Amino acid sequence: MAHEGVDVLVIGGGITGSGVALEAAARGLRVGLIDKADFASGTSSKSTKLAHGGVRYLAHFDFALVKEALEERGRMIRNAPHLVKPLGFVLPLYKHNKRPLDMPFVLPGGIGTSTILQAGLLLYDLLAGKLGIRMHRRLSVQNALKLAPALKREGMTSAFIYYDGQTDDTLLTMTVLRTAAQRGALLANYAEVLGFEQASGTITAAHIKDTLTGETYAVKAGTIINAGGAFAGRIEALAGESQIRISPAKGVHLTVPREKVPMGADAVVLPETPDNRLIFLVPWNTRITIGTTDTKGGDIDQPVASADDVQYLLDVTNDYLQTKLTKADVISSWAGYRPLISAASANGATSKLSRTHVVHDGPGGMITITGGKLTTYRRMAQDTLDHLAKRTGTPITHPTQELPLDGALGRAEADAAVDVAAKRYGWNADIVSRVKEYGGEACHILDCCAEDATLARPIVPDLPYTFAEVVYACRYEMALTLDDMITRRLHLNFEDWTRGVAPAPAIAKVMARELGWSEAEAAEQVRRYAEAVAREQAASSTTL
Ligand SMILES: Cc1cc2nc3c(=O)[nH]c(=O)nc-3n(C[C@H](O)[C@H](O)[C@H](O)COP(=O)(O)OP(=O)(O)OC[C@H]3O[C@@H](n4cnc5c(N)ncnc54)[C@H](O)[C@@H]3O)c2cc1C
């Protein structure tokens, strides 16, 4: 990037920036992307991991928003079937629910609530059009309890099951980045933008610091695209007066072991909270995730789950469950910030392309894209590049609408090879389905096992990750530190705060071989990782 310069420099390697890099590369632009930390280390590893239209927005009559997200959900399933899978959501209704799904009103005594909800779910199915997953169904109380045995029977009056998608947010971000790289995008993590060079009020280059080595570079860029998420305002401020105000809204999730909340393969939607929201209980490997909260304000540099956040989620969940969860059942928690826009551009230049996201002309000619959701990342990228094309007078094309993400092609052959490998290495069903999440790329994981069969071993017994993934993430996903590996590529910390600590030296040894670390460097990585986990645990023991 520093040697040759780029047409477009994207700042931010979350799902938004990754989508923009892919869209730009697919339109034939020379694109670079930088992130000040690891890819997906911001909000994009801290979501509920759903590809969804947002049933809740129906109650606000936000049909365009829901339709847009449902169409993108459908495209995600079509373009990345290995990564985005349909998931059923059991939605129970209870006598005590006053405004389920944030309905604007209910009739006295809740008369007709269930019929109104059913009409809403029918509309949800219809808005998805040809890209729909499966029609919702009404469930008897007995059948709802069969699908979601954790739920309380008392007071349940009716139930439904509807369908959305589930993904792995971090792996999705990495996959979009890999797809962009295959089309020539240049990517750098641990590369922070510190400032810009400008000529006649237009940015001509970005000053970038390698945060691992301290070296600095100047990258010449035709256009800067700011995809800094909750940090977008700060990035604008580096070039002049920021015109947007991000109003961060914190969302917290808890992880509990699956046996604590008896559930089948479907997720559960708790239809009402004291602040008129929904809570999802989502099966995730051998765990259940519970979330999310929505609170204004907080420190975007240090997203943490507070004691109040944890208590809130436990209280709401316990209202609906037969058994009671306690703080002792929580084995991990995580927090992220939604990059919500609180004010439009002061100069009136904001183009509001949809209710979910905003493409905005920032200072120095940068284009800022913010808001939105994981599900709409491709549409956000498309709108951003359309905005640039209008500015430069180039023809508008939409190449990513039908573009398979890396791994979508060659998936059937790879799946068959994974089944054969499973027999050879004694992999259980969880490992098999994890390896298959790489789609056609799984062949690289199998190659690693073929090179060295010890890499086929699981890293911890009850989670589906093998040492072969460690090698893969070094070679193909730019994991540079032990924390990148354990926290994001394997996301062990999200599934259990402490489980990465014991295998850390063994993981570091494999990384050392791949990345050329000395013994001292590997030991230092283990020390730093253990320190980070201890810090996290200390924070959680004070907050819990
Ligand atoms: C709790 C929660 C649950 C959610 N659940 C869902 C869901 O289930 N489905 C869904 O569709 N959406 C969901 N969302 C929304 C979705 O997660 C976010 O909209 C999305 O992840 C935002 O991605 P982003 O790339 O804009 O931001 P981020 O992922 O935060 O990326 C911004 C990046 O910019 C980098 N950066 C910042 N400053 C600089 C700098 N100076 N130089 C270089 N890089 C910089 C950061 O390091 C960061 O990696 C959820 C959001 C939250 C908070």
Ligand as a Chemical Component Dictionary entry (heavy atoms), coordinates in Angstrom:
data_LIG
# 
_chem_comp.id                   LIG 
_chem_comp.type                 NON-POLYMER 
_chem_comp.pdbx_formal_charge   0 
_chem_comp.three_letter_code    LIG 
# 
loop_
_chem_comp_atom.comp_id 
_chem_comp_atom.atom_id 
_chem_comp_atom.alt_atom_id 
_chem_comp_atom.type_symbol 
_chem_comp_atom.charge 
_chem_comp_atom.model_Cartn_x 
_chem_comp_atom.model_Cartn_y 
_chem_comp_atom.model_Cartn_z 
_chem_comp_atom.pdbx_ordinal 
LIG C1  C1  C 0 -24.761 -6.345  20.990 1  
LIG C2  C2  C 0 -24.953 -6.258  19.518 2  
LIG C3  C3  C 0 -25.603 -7.292  18.847 3  
LIG C4  C4  C 0 -25.772 -7.214  17.474 4  
LIG N1  N1  N 0 -26.355 -8.266  16.832 5  
LIG C5  C5  C 0 -26.525 -8.216  15.494 6  
LIG C6  C6  C 0 -27.073 -9.329  14.818 7  
LIG O1  O1  O 0 -27.349 -10.382 15.400 8  
LIG N2  N2  N 0 -27.264 -9.216  13.488 9  
LIG C7  C7  C 0 -26.963 -8.080  12.803 10 
LIG O2  O2  O 0 -27.220 -8.036  11.609 11 
LIG N3  N3  N 0 -26.368 -7.025  13.409 12 
LIG C8  C8  C 0 -26.140 -7.073  14.741 13 
LIG N4  N4  N 0 -25.534 -6.038  15.386 14 
LIG C9  C9  C 0 -25.012 -4.914  14.604 15 
LIG C10 C10 C 0 -23.639 -5.247  14.006 16 
LIG O3  O3  O 0 -22.899 -6.065  14.862 17 
LIG C11 C11 C 0 -22.863 -3.953  13.758 18 
LIG O4  O4  O 0 -23.679 -3.068  13.039 19 
LIG C12 C12 C 0 -21.596 -4.213  12.966 20 
LIG O5  O5  O 0 -20.808 -5.237  13.540 21 
LIG C13 C13 C 0 -20.771 -2.933  12.907 22 
LIG O6  O6  O 0 -19.628 -3.204  12.132 23 
LIG P1  P1  P 0 -18.595 -2.070  11.765 24 
LIG O7  O7  O 0 -17.618 -2.658  10.836 25 
LIG O8  O8  O 0 -19.336 -0.855  11.311 26 
LIG O9  O9  O 0 -17.917 -1.668  13.152 27 
LIG P2  P2  P 0 -16.734 -2.428  13.915 28 
LIG O10 O10 O 0 -16.869 -3.888  13.841 29 
LIG O11 O11 O 0 -16.662 -1.836  15.283 30 
LIG O12 O12 O 0 -15.433 -2.049  13.080 31 
LIG C14 C14 C 0 -14.834 -0.788  13.124 32 
LIG C15 C15 C 0 -13.332 -1.001  13.048 33 
LIG O13 O13 O 0 -12.670 0.252   12.863 34 
LIG C16 C16 C 0 -11.400 0.149   13.471 35 
LIG N5  N5  N 0 -10.841 1.490   13.699 36 
LIG C17 C17 C 0 -11.317 2.448   14.527 37 
LIG N6  N6  N 0 -10.495 3.515   14.516 38 
LIG C18 C18 C 0 -9.496  3.247   13.640 39 
LIG C19 C19 C 0 -8.341  3.969   13.202 40 
LIG N7  N7  N 0 -8.036  5.188   13.676 41 
LIG N8  N8  N 0 -7.525  3.391   12.290 42 
LIG C20 C20 C 0 -7.801  2.135   11.806 43 
LIG N9  N9  N 0 -8.883  1.414   12.210 44 
LIG C21 C21 C 0 -9.728  1.959   13.103 45 
LIG C22 C22 C 0 -11.699 -0.598  14.762 46 
LIG O14 O14 O 0 -10.543 -1.227  15.307 47 
LIG C23 C23 C 0 -12.773 -1.603  14.329 48 
LIG O15 O15 O 0 -12.242 -2.898  14.064 49 
LIG C24 C24 C 0 -25.321 -6.090  16.763 50 
LIG C25 C25 C 0 -24.672 -5.046  17.434 51 
LIG C26 C26 C 0 -24.471 -5.140  18.800 52 
LIG C27 C27 C 0 -23.732 -4.064  19.522 53 
# 
loop_
_chem_comp_bond.comp_id 
_chem_comp_bond.atom_id_1 
_chem_comp_bond.atom_id_2 
_chem_comp_bond.value_order 
_chem_comp_bond.pdbx_ordinal 
LIG C1  C2  SING 1  
LIG C2  C3  SING 2  
LIG C2  C26 DOUB 3  
LIG C3  C4  DOUB 4  
LIG C4  N1  SING 5  
LIG C4  C24 SING 6  
LIG N1  C5  DOUB 7  
LIG C5  C6  SING 8  
LIG C5  C8  SING 9  
LIG C6  O1  DOUB 10 
LIG C6  N2  SING 11 
LIG N2  C7  SING 12 
LIG C7  O2  DOUB 13 
LIG C7  N3  SING 14 
LIG N3  C8  DOUB 15 
LIG C8  N4  SING 16 
LIG N4  C9  SING 17 
LIG N4  C24 SING 18 
LIG C9  C10 SING 19 
LIG C10 O3  SING 20 
LIG C10 C11 SING 21 
LIG C11 O4  SING 22 
LIG C11 C12 SING 23 
LIG C12 O5  SING 24 
LIG C12 C13 SING 25 
LIG C13 O6  SING 26 
LIG O6  P1  SING 27 
LIG P1  O7  DOUB 28 
LIG P1  O8  SING 29 
LIG P1  O9  SING 30 
LIG O9  P2  SING 31 
LIG P2  O10 DOUB 32 
LIG P2  O11 SING 33 
LIG P2  O12 SING 34 
LIG O12 C14 SING 35 
LIG C14 C15 SING 36 
LIG C15 O13 SING 37 
LIG C15 C23 SING 38 
LIG O13 C16 SING 39 
LIG C16 N5  SING 40 
LIG C16 C22 SING 41 
LIG N5  C17 SING 42 
LIG N5  C21 SING 43 
LIG C17 N6  DOUB 44 
LIG N6  C18 SING 45 
LIG C18 C19 SING 46 
LIG C18 C21 DOUB 47 
LIG C19 N7  SING 48 
LIG C19 N8  DOUB 49 
LIG N8  C20 SING 50 
LIG C20 N9  DOUB 51 
LIG N9  C21 SING 52 
LIG C22 O14 SING 53 
LIG C22 C23 SING 54 
LIG C23 O15 SING 55 
LIG C24 C25 DOUB 56 
LIG C25 C26 SING 57 
LIG C26 C27 SING 58 
# 
